[in-house]
Amino acid sequence: MASEAIETLLDILDAFSANTLRDGEALARLLEHGQAPGKSSAVAALAFQGKYLTRVLDTIRKQPTGGEHLAKLEEEYARGLQEFRALLSHFVSDAPDALSAFVGLRYLPVSEEALRQLVDLTHDLGWLKEWELASADTAGETGS
């Protein structure tokens, strides 16, 4: 069960994303661990990489089949996804056994299902980064 603060954040993110979060429960588990001392920079790195990968995937989807940039974009996406996977693995390396096992079984195997779930996680963490940026812009505009 996620803390009240994480549940509130998920509600905010879900509304901000126009209800497009794909796996709020998994995101909540990771964000709970992200509240541990020294983990905020790791969450920030995962969110940044998630946003970046979501943008690259959107660009790939807009490319015509056989387009001249498609192969390079696909290589960049594959490389970025491997980096994201490594960041995630490192993030949970000191997590409780239940979270480490969850991540290890859900996101780290080399399988089509794990890849789909990893892409969903990048999507959700990308929304976290988008919300952080929008919140920072709003705070800057109001002088907070």
Summary of the structure (lengths in Angstrom):
residues: 144
radius of gyration: 15.9
end to end distance: 32.5
largest distance: 48.3
contacts: 411
relative contact order: 0.17
helix: 76%
strand: 0%
